[in-house]
Amino acid sequence: MKRIITILLAVCVSVLFLLHEDHMHILAAPDYGVCPECGQPRSGGYITGDPTCTEGASFECWCNNPACVAYGSAEGGYTPPLGHDYAQSTVSEATCTQNGVIRYTCRRCSDSYDQTTAALGHDYHSSVTKAATCTESGTRTYSCSRCSDAYTETIKALGHEYTYEETEATCTEGGHKIGTCSRCGNVTDEVSPALGHDMGEAVIVKEASCEEDGLKETVCHRCGEKVSEIIPKTGHKYPEKWTIEKEAGLLTKGLKYKVCEYCGERIEEVIPALISPTMLLGGGGILAVAGAILYYVWKRKKKIVEDVTDKKKFKPSIETKAVVIDSADEKFVKLLKGQSHLKVATVNHEESTLSETVEEKEPDLVICDVLTKDALNELIELKKEAFPDTPLALIVNDKAMKGNVRALKKLKEDKTILDYAESGTNPYRMMVRFVLPVLKPELDSDETLDNIGQITDLLGIPGISSVINVYVSGRDIKSTLEEGELGVVEGATIIGDVASIMGWDQVEDIAGLVNDVDAIRNAFKKDGGAYERKKGVKAAKDITDVVSDLTD
């Protein structure tokens, strides 16, 4: 009976709760749980409010087992939040280059959030749109399978793939290496030079003589070809000096001869009388008389000419000097290289620069061509930086000389350069002006003309002894004026240069002799008039006076 009352009471209470203004709800059976005392499921209870996604709810329940000690007694509890129940939807699809967005929305409370999905990236597939050949590059195109994006890539040219056939070179014909491309058929031919004959020692078949050519033959070791070569006839070799068999007088002829050192043939030459009846007529007589006077003056004085030309009396003492030259003047370069007292190096611009050559050779003198004003300035700057203590001489062409003469003179005065000469200047003059100041020979003789002859012989300058011979002896005036590598005027200029560099003031008189010799030469011409003859007579007297002073 007690249990029935309890059950009825519980039902009434439950109804009251259902009717309560707070709308308390009866829990569903699965939510009652199990009685901790008897272990039976609870069959009744109520909850205050509904649990939400983010908040829980309180409840009370009781045991409905009449046999349980806890029968009818209430027990409180709490239900946890339900949690969000999200459903997803796509806001925007991801593409190759742009991110996508997925939105998540709760089915119970409308809570939502967005999630970014990464861009997919391009999905490229490649194909060859232009095939490469041996000589031309090809093209490979990459296209995206999702979008229209595409790019290309160059395929390198394949290059030829040759197979070769070779033929060896011979003495006279070049070899061939012929290549054929297996892909395109292109043909190349690499030619190697002919080997040239490998000739053995020459065998003399016929000796050359003074008047007949000889013959020699050589045979190639490789092909057996025989080559004949003419040995030029030697020509007669006569001594430089004539042997005087009979001296000429003022009015009588003399005789001189030479004997060939090879075959013994003798040649003779008549020595004309110093004065002949024919020569006494007209301007030619003036020249002969002047020569005769000078000859007898010379005979009474020291034998200057013999001293100059006698190699046994050649005594200048010098040290060997090194020269670096950068010039297109082949004649001057050859003259320099022919000097036994010079070590000459040229600049090979394919292998080294001027400054590198100077650094390697450490020269005592540098000689350079100057073609333009800018080149002159650059060369001066290079000297200051690379070889400030080495003398520099310049060979200046017309374009560089124009408007720069004053500047060049200033460079010489300041000793920035040793000297300069215009392109085309006689190479012997350049030898004196450029090389002599560096050599500065020590001479044993005190004779000025003797010294000049020795120095010019040392520098390989021909004819100066002959010019001095004209001044001093008066002999061979006509042949000296008309023949020889150097004329009298050029020779006298060189003599003046030597004297100036060596500091010999007493040679200044020789400059005046040039004009005197010219005056005599003009008097000697067939068409010379009275004025020329008169001037020639005065010049002959002046030469006699000067030579007498020099030989005293």
TORFIMI-118970 format. One record per residue (C-alpha): residue number from 1; residue in three letters; x, y, z. Coordinates in nm, 2 decimals, padded with zeros to 4 digits, always signed. Each point is the difference from the previous one (the first is absolute). Layout:
// residues N
resi/resn/x/y/z
NUM/Ala/X/Y/Z;
...
// end
This chain:
// residues 552
resi/resn/x/y/z
1/Met/+00.00/+00.00/+00.00;
2/Lys/+00.29/+00.23/+00.09;
3/Arg/+00.16/-00.06/-00.34;
4/Ile/-00.33/+00.08/-00.19;
5/Ile/-00.03/+00.33/+00.18;
6/Thr/+00.36/+00.09/-00.08;
7/Ile/-00.05/-00.08/-00.37;
8/Leu/-00.32/+00.22/-00.01;
9/Leu/+00.19/+00.28/+00.17;
10/Ala/+00.27/-00.02/-00.25;
11/Val/-00.24/+00.02/-00.29;
12/Cys/-00.17/+00.30/+00.15;
13/Val/+00.33/+00.17/+00.05;
14/Ser/+00.10/-00.07/-00.36;
15/Val/-00.33/+00.15/-00.12;
16/Leu/+00.06/+00.31/+00.21;
17/Phe/+00.34/+00.04/-00.15;
18/Leu/-00.14/-00.03/-00.35;
19/Leu/-00.24/+00.27/+00.08;
20/His/+00.26/+00.23/+00.17;
21/Glu/+00.05/+00.34/-00.15;
22/Asp/+00.37/-00.08/-00.06;
23/His/-00.11/-00.28/-00.23;
24/Met/+00.21/-00.28/+00.16;
25/His/+00.02/-00.29/-00.24;
26/Ile/-00.02/-00.37/+00.09;
27/Leu/+00.32/-00.18/-00.11;
28/Ala/-00.03/-00.27/-00.25;
29/Ala/+00.07/-00.35/+00.13;
30/Pro/+00.35/-00.03/-00.13;
31/Asp/+00.10/+00.31/+00.18;
32/Tyr/-00.10/-00.13/+00.35;
33/Gly/+00.31/-00.20/+00.05;
34/Val/+00.04/-00.29/+00.25;
35/Cys/-00.06/+00.01/+00.38;
36/Pro/+00.33/-00.03/+00.18;
37/Glu/-00.17/-00.20/+00.28;
38/Cys/-00.19/-00.27/-00.18;
39/Gly/+00.14/+00.03/-00.35;
40/Gln/-00.35/+00.03/-00.16;
41/Pro/-00.07/+00.26/-00.27;
42/Arg/-00.16/+00.31/+00.13;
43/Ser/-00.35/+00.05/-00.13;
44/Gly/-00.07/+00.36/+00.08;
45/Gly/+00.15/+00.34/+00.02;
46/Tyr/-00.02/+00.36/-00.13;
47/Ile/+00.24/+00.26/-00.15;
48/Thr/+00.00/+00.37/+00.03;
49/Gly/+00.03/+00.16/-00.35;
50/Asp/+00.15/-00.16/-00.32;
51/Pro/+00.37/-00.06/-00.04;
52/Thr/+00.15/+00.19/-00.30;
53/Cys/+00.30/-00.04/-00.22;
54/Thr/+00.22/+00.20/+00.24;
55/Glu/-00.18/-00.03/+00.34;
56/Gly/-00.13/-00.30/+00.21;
57/Ala/-00.32/-00.03/+00.22;
58/Ser/-00.07/-00.11/+00.36;
59/Phe/-00.24/-00.29/+00.08;
60/Glu/-00.13/-00.22/+00.29;
61/Cys/-00.10/-00.37/-00.02;
62/Trp/-00.10/-00.27/+00.24;
63/Cys/+00.00/-00.38/+00.04;
64/Asn/-00.34/-00.17/-00.06;
65/Asn/+00.10/-00.33/+00.15;
66/Pro/-00.21/-00.05/+00.32;
67/Ala/+00.25/-00.25/+00.13;
68/Cys/+00.28/+00.25/-00.02;
69/Val/+00.09/+00.19/+00.31;
70/Ala/+00.02/+00.31/-00.23;
71/Tyr/-00.35/-00.05/-00.13;
72/Gly/-00.16/+00.33/-00.07;
73/Ser/+00.29/+00.20/+00.12;
74/Ala/+00.11/+00.28/-00.25;
75/Glu/+00.35/+00.03/-00.14;
76/Gly/+00.13/+00.31/-00.18;
77/Gly/+00.22/+00.00/-00.32;
78/Tyr/+00.13/+00.20/-00.30;
79/Thr/-00.01/-00.07/-00.37;
80/Pro/+00.30/+00.12/-00.21;
81/Pro/-00.04/+00.25/-00.30;
82/Leu/-00.11/-00.17/-00.32;
83/Gly/+00.29/+00.14/-00.21;
84/His/-00.03/+00.14/-00.35;
85/Asp/-00.13/-00.22/-00.27;
86/Tyr/+00.16/+00.16/-00.31;
87/Ala/-00.09/-00.05/-00.36;
88/Gln/+00.24/+00.12/-00.27;
89/Ser/-00.07/+00.19/-00.32;
90/Thr/+00.23/+00.14/-00.27;
91/Val/+00.03/+00.37/-00.03;
92/Ser/+00.26/+00.01/-00.28;
93/Glu/+00.19/-00.28/-00.18;
94/Ala/+00.38/+00.00/+00.01;
95/Thr/+00.17/+00.07/-00.34;
96/Cys/+00.36/-00.05/-00.13;
97/Thr/+00.10/+00.35/+00.12;
98/Gln/-00.26/+00.10/+00.27;
99/Asn/-00.10/-00.16/+00.33;
100/Gly/-00.36/-00.13/+00.06;
101/Val/-00.24/+00.05/+00.30;
102/Ile/-00.22/-00.27/+00.18;
103/Arg/-00.25/+00.13/+00.26;
104/Tyr/-00.11/-00.22/+00.30;
105/Thr/-00.35/+00.09/+00.15;
106/Cys/-00.15/-00.16/+00.32;
107/Arg/-00.34/-00.17/-00.06;
108/Arg/-00.12/+00.09/+00.36;
109/Cys/+00.12/+00.36/+00.06;
110/Ser/+00.11/+00.14/-00.34;
111/Asp/+00.36/+00.05/+00.13;
112/Ser/+00.24/+00.00/-00.30;
113/Tyr/+00.37/+00.04/-00.11;
114/Asp/+00.19/+00.00/-00.33;
115/Gln/+00.30/-00.22/-00.09;
116/Thr/+00.24/+00.09/-00.28;
117/Thr/+00.10/-00.28/-00.24;
118/Ala/+00.34/+00.04/-00.17;
119/Ala/+00.03/+00.09/-00.38;
120/Leu/+00.03/-00.31/-00.20;
121/Gly/+00.31/+00.11/-00.20;
122/His/+00.04/-00.06/-00.38;
123/Asp/-00.02/-00.35/-00.13;
124/Tyr/+00.24/+00.03/-00.30;
125/His/+00.03/-00.25/-00.28;
126/Ser/+00.28/+00.04/-00.25;
127/Ser/+00.02/-00.06/-00.38;
128/Val/+00.26/+00.08/-00.26;
129/Thr/-00.14/+00.27/-00.23;
130/Lys/+00.32/+00.05/-00.20;
131/Ala/+00.26/-00.27/-00.04;
132/Ala/+00.37/+00.10/+00.04;
133/Thr/+00.24/-00.06/-00.29;
134/Cys/+00.38/-00.01/-00.03;
135/Thr/+00.02/+00.37/-00.05;
136/Glu/-00.33/+00.15/+00.13;
137/Ser/-00.15/-00.02/+00.35;
138/Gly/-00.35/-00.15/+00.06;
139/Thr/-00.29/+00.09/+00.23;
140/Arg/-00.18/-00.20/+00.28;
141/Thr/-00.34/+00.14/+00.11;
142/Tyr/-00.14/-00.06/+00.35;
143/Ser/-00.39/+00.04/+00.04;
144/Cys/-00.21/-00.02/+00.31;
145/Ser/-00.28/-00.26/+00.00;
146/Arg/-00.22/+00.21/+00.22;
147/Cys/+00.04/+00.35/-00.14;
148/Ser/+00.14/+00.17/-00.32;
149/Asp/+00.34/+00.08/+00.15;
150/Ala/+00.30/-00.11/-00.21;
151/Tyr/+00.37/+00.07/-00.05;
152/Thr/+00.28/-00.12/-00.24;
153/Glu/+00.35/-00.13/+00.05;
154/Thr/+00.28/+00.01/-00.26;
155/Ile/+00.15/-00.33/-00.10;
156/Lys/+00.37/+00.04/-00.09;
157/Ala/+00.11/-00.07/-00.35;
158/Leu/+00.12/-00.36/-00.02;
159/Gly/+00.33/+00.08/-00.18;
160/His/+00.14/-00.20/-00.28;
161/Glu/+00.09/-00.36/+00.05;
162/Tyr/+00.29/-00.06/-00.24;
163/Thr/+00.17/-00.31/-00.12;
164/Tyr/+00.34/+00.07/-00.15;
165/Glu/+00.21/-00.12/-00.29;
166/Glu/+00.37/+00.12/+00.00;
167/Thr/+00.27/+00.02/-00.26;
168/Glu/+00.36/+00.08/+00.11;
169/Ala/+00.19/+00.31/-00.12;
170/Thr/+00.29/-00.04/-00.23;
171/Cys/+00.30/+00.22/-00.07;
172/Thr/-00.19/+00.21/-00.26;
173/Glu/-00.37/-00.06/+00.08;
174/Gly/-00.20/+00.06/+00.31;
175/Gly/-00.18/-00.28/+00.19;
176/His/-00.38/-00.02/+00.03;
177/Lys/-00.23/-00.10/+00.29;
178/Ile/-00.35/-00.02/-00.16;
179/Gly/-00.29/-00.02/+00.25;
180/Thr/-00.36/-00.10/-00.09;
181/Cys/-00.28/+00.07/+00.24;
182/Ser/-00.22/-00.32/+00.06;
183/Arg/-00.31/+00.22/+00.07;
184/Cys/+00.00/+00.27/-00.27;
185/Gly/+00.27/-00.10/-00.25;
186/Asn/+00.21/+00.31/+00.05;
187/Val/+00.36/-00.04/-00.12;
188/Thr/+00.31/+00.17/+00.14;
189/Asp/+00.36/-00.01/-00.13;
190/Glu/+00.29/+00.07/+00.24;
191/Val/+00.31/+00.06/-00.20;
192/Ser/+00.34/-00.05/+00.15;
193/Pro/+00.29/+00.18/-00.16;
194/Ala/+00.24/-00.18/-00.24;
195/Leu/+00.30/-00.13/+00.19;
196/Gly/+00.25/+00.16/-00.23;
197/His/+00.31/-00.18/-00.12;
198/Asp/+00.24/-00.15/+00.26;
199/Met/+00.31/+00.07/-00.20;
200/Gly/+00.33/-00.16/+00.07;
201/Glu/+00.34/+00.17/-00.01;
202/Ala/+00.07/+00.19/-00.32;
203/Val/+00.25/-00.16/-00.23;
204/Ile/+00.21/+00.25/-00.21;
205/Val/+00.00/-00.12/-00.36;
206/Lys/+00.19/+00.30/-00.13;
207/Glu/+00.20/+00.26/+00.20;
208/Ala/-00.07/+00.37/-00.07;
209/Ser/+00.27/+00.22/-00.12;
210/Cys/+00.05/+00.37/-00.03;
211/Glu/-00.18/+00.02/-00.34;
212/Glu/-00.20/-00.33/-00.02;
213/Asp/-00.29/-00.13/+00.21;
214/Gly/+00.03/-00.33/+00.18;
215/Leu/-00.26/-00.27/+00.07;
216/Lys/-00.10/-00.20/+00.30;
217/Glu/-00.27/-00.27/+00.04;
218/Thr/-00.20/-00.13/+00.30;
219/Val/-00.23/-00.31/+00.02;
220/Cys/-00.32/-00.03/+00.21;
221/His/+00.02/-00.29/+00.26;
222/Arg/-00.38/-00.05/-00.03;
223/Cys/-00.09/+00.01/-00.37;
224/Gly/+00.34/-00.01/-00.17;
225/Glu/-00.06/+00.33/-00.19;
226/Lys/+00.33/+00.16/-00.12;
227/Val/+00.04/+00.38/+00.03;
228/Ser/+00.27/+00.18/-00.18;
229/Glu/+00.12/+00.34/+00.11;
230/Ile/+00.23/+00.24/-00.17;
231/Ile/+00.30/+00.12/+00.20;
232/Pro/+00.05/+00.36/-00.11;
233/Lys/+00.33/+00.09/-00.14;
234/Thr/+00.21/+00.16/+00.27;
235/Gly/+00.11/+00.29/-00.21;
236/His/+00.35/+00.13/+00.04;
237/Lys/+00.11/+00.10/+00.35;
238/Tyr/+00.23/+00.29/-00.01;
239/Pro/+00.15/+00.18/+00.30;
240/Glu/-00.16/+00.32/+00.11;
241/Lys/+00.31/+00.21/-00.06;
242/Trp/+00.18/+00.04/-00.32;
243/Thr/+00.37/-00.07/-00.03;
244/Ile/+00.17/+00.31/-00.13;
245/Glu/+00.24/-00.10/-00.27;
246/Lys/+00.07/+00.35/-00.11;
247/Glu/-00.10/+00.32/+00.18;
248/Ala/-00.18/+00.27/-00.20;
249/Gly/+00.16/+00.34/-00.02;
250/Leu/-00.16/+00.34/-00.05;
251/Leu/+00.01/-00.05/-00.38;
252/Thr/+00.11/-00.37/-00.04;
253/Lys/-00.22/-00.31/+00.03;
254/Gly/+00.06/-00.28/+00.25;
255/Leu/-00.10/-00.37/+00.01;
256/Lys/-00.16/-00.21/+00.26;
257/Tyr/-00.11/-00.37/+00.00;
258/Lys/-00.18/-00.27/+00.19;
259/Val/+00.04/-00.38/-00.01;
260/Cys/-00.30/-00.24/+00.05;
261/Glu/+00.06/-00.22/+00.31;
262/Tyr/-00.18/-00.30/-00.17;
263/Cys/+00.14/-00.02/-00.35;
264/Gly/+00.29/+00.25/-00.01;
265/Glu/-00.15/+00.22/-00.27;
266/Arg/+00.14/+00.35/+00.00;
267/Ile/-00.19/+00.32/-00.07;
268/Glu/+00.17/+00.33/-00.06;
269/Glu/-00.12/+00.36/+00.02;
270/Val/+00.17/+00.31/-00.12;
271/Ile/+00.04/+00.27/+00.27;
272/Pro/-00.08/+00.33/-00.17;
273/Ala/+00.24/+00.29/+00.04;
274/Leu/-00.11/+00.24/+00.27;
275/Ile/-00.03/+00.27/-00.26;
276/Ser/-00.04/-00.07/-00.37;
277/Pro/-00.02/+00.26/-00.28;
278/Thr/-00.36/-00.09/-00.06;
279/Met/-00.10/+00.04/+00.36;
280/Leu/+00.16/+00.34/+00.02;
281/Leu/-00.27/+00.13/-00.23;
282/Gly/-00.33/+00.12/+00.15;
283/Gly/-00.14/-00.07/+00.35;
284/Gly/+00.15/-00.36/+00.01;
285/Gly/+00.35/+00.14/+00.02;
286/Ile/-00.10/+00.18/+00.32;
287/Leu/-00.10/-00.33/+00.16;
288/Ala/+00.32/-00.17/-00.11;
289/Val/+00.22/+00.28/+00.13;
290/Ala/-00.18/+00.01/+00.33;
291/Gly/+00.04/-00.38/+00.03;
292/Ala/+00.37/+00.02/-00.08;
293/Ile/+00.06/+00.28/+00.25;
294/Leu/-00.18/-00.19/+00.27;
295/Tyr/+00.19/-00.32/-00.08;
296/Tyr/+00.34/+00.17/+00.05;
297/Val/-00.12/+00.16/+00.32;
298/Trp/-00.10/-00.34/+00.12;
299/Lys/+00.33/-00.16/-00.11;
300/Arg/+00.19/+00.25/+00.23;
301/Lys/-00.22/-00.06/+00.30;
302/Lys/-00.10/-00.31/+00.21;
303/Lys/-00.15/-00.29/-00.19;
304/Ile/-00.35/+00.04/+00.14;
305/Val/-00.17/-00.20/-00.27;
306/Glu/+00.22/-00.30/+00.04;
307/Asp/-00.05/+00.01/+00.38;
308/Val/-00.38/+00.00/-00.05;
309/Thr/-00.01/-00.28/-00.24;
310/Asp/+00.27/-00.22/+00.15;
311/Lys/-00.18/-00.26/+00.22;
312/Lys/+00.31/-00.07/+00.20;
313/Lys/-00.02/+00.35/+00.14;
314/Phe/-00.37/-00.03/+00.09;
315/Lys/+00.00/+00.03/+00.38;
316/Pro/-00.33/+00.12/+00.14;
317/Ser/-00.10/-00.18/+00.32;
318/Ile/-00.37/-00.06/+00.07;
319/Glu/-00.23/-00.24/+00.20;
320/Thr/-00.26/-00.21/-00.18;
321/Lys/-00.35/+00.16/+00.05;
322/Ala/-00.35/-00.14/-00.02;
323/Val/-00.26/+00.16/-00.22;
324/Val/-00.38/-00.06/-00.03;
325/Ile/-00.15/+00.14/-00.32;
326/Asp/-00.37/+00.01/-00.10;
327/Ser/+00.01/+00.14/-00.36;
328/Ala/-00.11/-00.08/-00.35;
329/Asp/+00.32/+00.15/-00.15;
330/Glu/+00.15/-00.32/-00.12;
331/Lys/+00.32/+00.16/-00.13;
332/Phe/+00.08/+00.16/+00.34;
333/Val/-00.09/-00.32/+00.19;
334/Lys/+00.23/-00.20/-00.23;
335/Leu/+00.28/+00.26/+00.05;
336/Leu/-00.04/-00.03/+00.38;
337/Lys/+00.01/-00.38/+00.00;
338/Gly/+00.31/+00.01/-00.21;
339/Gln/+00.20/+00.17/+00.28;
340/Ser/+00.23/-00.23/+00.19;
341/His/-00.01/+00.22/+00.30;
342/Leu/-00.38/+00.00/+00.03;
343/Lys/-00.24/-00.26/+00.13;
344/Val/-00.32/+00.09/-00.19;
345/Ala/-00.35/-00.13/+00.09;
346/Thr/-00.32/+00.08/-00.20;
347/Val/-00.35/+00.01/+00.15;
348/Asn/-00.22/-00.29/-00.12;
349/His/-00.35/+00.14/+00.08;
350/Glu/-00.16/-00.34/-00.05;
351/Glu/+00.19/-00.14/+00.30;
352/Ser/+00.08/+00.30/+00.23;
353/Thr/-00.04/+00.38/+00.04;
354/Leu/+00.27/+00.26/-00.01;
355/Ser/+00.01/+00.03/+00.38;
356/Glu/+00.03/-00.38/+00.04;
357/Thr/+00.28/-00.01/-00.25;
358/Val/+00.18/+00.28/+00.18;
359/Glu/-00.05/-00.17/+00.33;
360/Glu/+00.15/-00.33/-00.14;
361/Lys/+00.29/+00.14/-00.19;
362/Glu/+00.10/+00.29/+00.23;
363/Pro/+00.14/+00.21/-00.29;
364/Asp/+00.23/+00.30/+00.01;
365/Leu/-00.21/+00.17/-00.27;
366/Val/-00.36/-00.02/-00.13;
367/Ile/-00.09/+00.12/-00.35;
368/Cys/-00.37/+00.02/-00.11;
369/Asp/-00.21/+00.12/-00.30;
370/Val/-00.25/+00.27/+00.08;
371/Leu/-00.29/+00.02/-00.25;
372/Thr/-00.24/+00.25/+00.17;
373/Lys/-00.01/+00.27/+00.27;
374/Asp/-00.20/-00.23/+00.23;
375/Ala/+00.25/-00.28/-00.05;
376/Leu/+00.28/+00.24/+00.10;
377/Asn/-00.18/+00.09/+00.32;
378/Glu/-00.08/-00.36/+00.08;
379/Leu/+00.37/-00.10/-00.06;
380/Ile/+00.13/+00.28/+00.23;
381/Glu/-00.24/-00.11/+00.28;
382/Leu/+00.11/-00.37/-00.05;
383/Lys/+00.37/+00.11/+00.03;
384/Lys/-00.07/+00.18/+00.33;
385/Glu/-00.17/-00.31/+00.14;
386/Ala/+00.19/-00.30/-00.16;
387/Phe/+00.36/+00.12/-00.07;
388/Pro/+00.05/+00.35/+00.14;
389/Asp/+00.39/-00.03/+00.01;
390/Thr/+00.04/-00.15/-00.35;
391/Pro/+00.08/+00.25/-00.29;
392/Leu/-00.28/+00.02/-00.26;
393/Ala/+00.05/+00.10/-00.36;
394/Leu/-00.29/+00.07/-00.24;
395/Ile/-00.05/-00.05/-00.38;
396/Val/-00.29/+00.24/-00.06;
397/Asn/-00.21/-00.01/-00.32;
398/Asp/-00.14/+00.31/-00.19;
399/Lys/-00.34/-00.02/+00.18;
400/Ala/+00.15/-00.01/+00.34;
401/Met/+00.26/+00.27/-00.08;
402/Lys/-00.26/+00.25/-00.12;
403/Gly/-00.05/+00.26/+00.27;
404/Asn/+00.21/-00.19/+00.25;
405/Val/+00.35/+00.11/-00.08;
406/Arg/+00.01/+00.24/+00.29;
407/Ala/-00.13/-00.27/+00.24;
408/Leu/+00.26/-00.25/-00.13;
409/Lys/+00.28/+00.26/+00.05;
410/Lys/-00.13/+00.06/+00.36;
411/Leu/+00.00/-00.37/+00.07;
412/Lys/+00.36/-00.02/-00.12;
413/Glu/+00.11/+00.31/+00.20;
414/Asp/-00.17/-00.15/+00.32;
415/Lys/+00.19/-00.33/-00.08;
416/Thr/-00.33/-00.18/+00.00;
417/Ile/+00.11/-00.14/-00.33;
418/Leu/+00.36/-00.04/-00.13;
419/Asp/-00.07/+00.13/-00.35;
420/Tyr/-00.25/-00.03/-00.29;
421/Ala/+00.02/-00.02/-00.38;
422/Glu/-00.26/+00.03/-00.27;
423/Ser/-00.10/-00.32/-00.19;
424/Gly/+00.22/-00.04/-00.31;
425/Thr/+00.31/+00.15/+00.17;
426/Asn/+00.32/-00.17/-00.13;
427/Pro/+00.04/-00.31/+00.23;
428/Tyr/+00.37/+00.09/+00.05;
429/Arg/-00.09/+00.34/+00.14;
430/Met/-00.25/-00.17/+00.24;
431/Met/+00.28/-00.24/+00.10;
432/Val/+00.22/+00.29/+00.09;
433/Arg/-00.27/+00.20/+00.18;
434/Phe/-00.16/-00.29/+00.19;
435/Val/+00.28/-00.25/+00.06;
436/Leu/+00.31/+00.21/+00.03;
437/Pro/-00.12/+00.18/+00.32;
438/Val/-00.05/-00.34/+00.17;
439/Leu/+00.33/-00.15/-00.12;
440/Lys/+00.22/+00.31/+00.07;
441/Pro/+00.33/-00.17/-00.12;
442/Glu/+00.33/+00.07/+00.16;
443/Leu/+00.26/+00.09/-00.26;
444/Asp/+00.38/-00.02/+00.02;
445/Ser/+00.06/+00.26/-00.28;
446/Asp/-00.01/+00.37/+00.05;
447/Glu/-00.05/+00.07/-00.37;
448/Thr/-00.36/+00.12/-00.06;
449/Leu/-00.04/-00.12/-00.35;
450/Asp/+00.17/-00.33/+00.09;
451/Asn/-00.25/-00.04/+00.28;
452/Ile/-00.30/+00.07/-00.23;
453/Gly/+00.13/-00.26/-00.24;
454/Gln/+00.04/-00.26/+00.27;
455/Ile/-00.35/+00.06/+00.15;
456/Thr/-00.18/-00.01/-00.33;
457/Asp/+00.19/-00.32/-00.10;
458/Leu/-00.11/-00.14/+00.34;
459/Leu/-00.36/+00.08/-00.07;
460/Gly/+00.01/-00.16/-00.35;
461/Ile/-00.04/+00.33/-00.18;
462/Pro/+00.16/-00.02/-00.35;
463/Gly/+00.17/+00.27/-00.19;
464/Ile/+00.09/+00.24/+00.29;
465/Ser/+00.37/-00.07/-00.04;
466/Ser/-00.04/+00.08/-00.37;
467/Val/-00.17/+00.32/+00.08;
468/Ile/+00.28/+00.09/+00.24;
469/Asn/+00.24/-00.10/-00.27;
470/Val/-00.17/+00.26/-00.23;
471/Tyr/+00.04/+00.27/+00.26;
472/Val/+00.35/-00.08/+00.09;
473/Ser/+00.18/-00.13/-00.31;
474/Gly/-00.21/+00.13/-00.29;
475/Arg/+00.03/-00.34/-00.17;
476/Asp/-00.29/-00.18/-00.18;
477/Ile/-00.23/+00.31/+00.05;
478/Lys/-00.20/-00.07/-00.31;
479/Ser/-00.06/-00.38/+00.07;
480/Thr/-00.09/+00.08/+00.36;
481/Leu/-00.25/+00.26/-00.10;
482/Glu/-00.16/-00.22/-00.26;
483/Glu/+00.01/-00.35/+00.15;
484/Gly/-00.03/-00.17/+00.34;
485/Glu/-00.28/-00.07/+00.24;
486/Leu/+00.03/+00.34/+00.17;
487/Gly/+00.05/+00.33/-00.18;
488/Val/+00.24/+00.26/+00.12;
489/Val/-00.28/+00.21/+00.15;
490/Glu/-00.15/-00.29/+00.19;
491/Gly/+00.35/-00.11/+00.11;
492/Ala/+00.09/+00.34/+00.12;
493/Thr/-00.33/+00.02/+00.20;
494/Ile/+00.09/-00.33/+00.17;
495/Ile/+00.35/+00.13/+00.08;
496/Gly/-00.17/+00.30/+00.16;
497/Asp/-00.23/-00.22/+00.20;
498/Val/+00.29/-00.21/+00.14;
499/Ala/+00.20/+00.31/+00.09;
500/Ser/-00.30/+00.16/+00.17;
501/Ile/-00.08/-00.32/+00.21;
502/Met/+00.37/-00.05/+00.09;
503/Gly/+00.05/+00.37/+00.08;
504/Trp/+00.26/+00.09/-00.26;
505/Asp/-00.04/+00.37/-00.08;
506/Gln/+00.30/+00.01/-00.23;
507/Val/-00.20/-00.20/-00.27;
508/Glu/-00.24/+00.28/-00.05;
509/Asp/+00.22/+00.12/-00.29;
510/Ile/-00.08/-00.32/-00.19;
511/Ala/-00.36/+00.11/-00.04;
512/Gly/+00.13/+00.29/-00.21;
513/Leu/+00.19/-00.25/-00.22;
514/Val/-00.33/-00.14/-00.12;
515/Asn/-00.09/+00.32/-00.17;
516/Asp/+00.35/+00.03/-00.13;
517/Val/-00.01/-00.35/-00.16;
518/Asp/-00.34/+00.08/-00.15;
519/Ala/+00.14/+00.32/-00.15;
520/Ile/+00.29/-00.20/-00.16;
521/Arg/-00.25/-00.26/-00.13;
522/Asn/-00.21/+00.27/-00.16;
523/Ala/+00.31/+00.15/-00.16;
524/Phe/+00.08/-00.35/-00.14;
525/Lys/-00.33/-00.02/-00.19;
526/Lys/+00.02/+00.05/-00.38;
527/Asp/-00.26/+00.27/+00.01;
528/Gly/+00.17/+00.19/+00.28;
529/Gly/+00.03/+00.37/-00.07;
530/Ala/+00.25/+00.26/+00.10;
531/Tyr/-00.16/+00.06/+00.34;
532/Glu/+00.02/-00.37/+00.09;
533/Arg/+00.36/-00.02/-00.10;
534/Lys/+00.09/+00.31/+00.20;
535/Lys/-00.19/-00.15/+00.30;
536/Gly/+00.18/-00.33/-00.05;
537/Val/+00.35/+00.16/+00.01;
538/Lys/-00.09/+00.17/+00.33;
539/Ala/-00.13/-00.33/+00.15;
540/Ala/+00.32/-00.18/-00.10;
541/Lys/+00.20/+00.27/+00.19;
542/Asp/-00.23/-00.03/+00.30;
543/Ile/+00.04/-00.38/+00.01;
544/Thr/+00.37/+00.03/-00.01;
545/Asp/+00.00/+00.24/+00.29;
546/Val/-00.23/-00.21/+00.22;
547/Val/+00.19/-00.33/-00.07;
548/Ser/+00.33/+00.17/+00.08;
549/Asp/-00.14/+00.11/+00.34;
550/Leu/-00.14/-00.35/+00.07;
551/Thr/+00.32/-00.18/-00.08;
552/Asp/+00.24/+00.24/+00.18;
// end
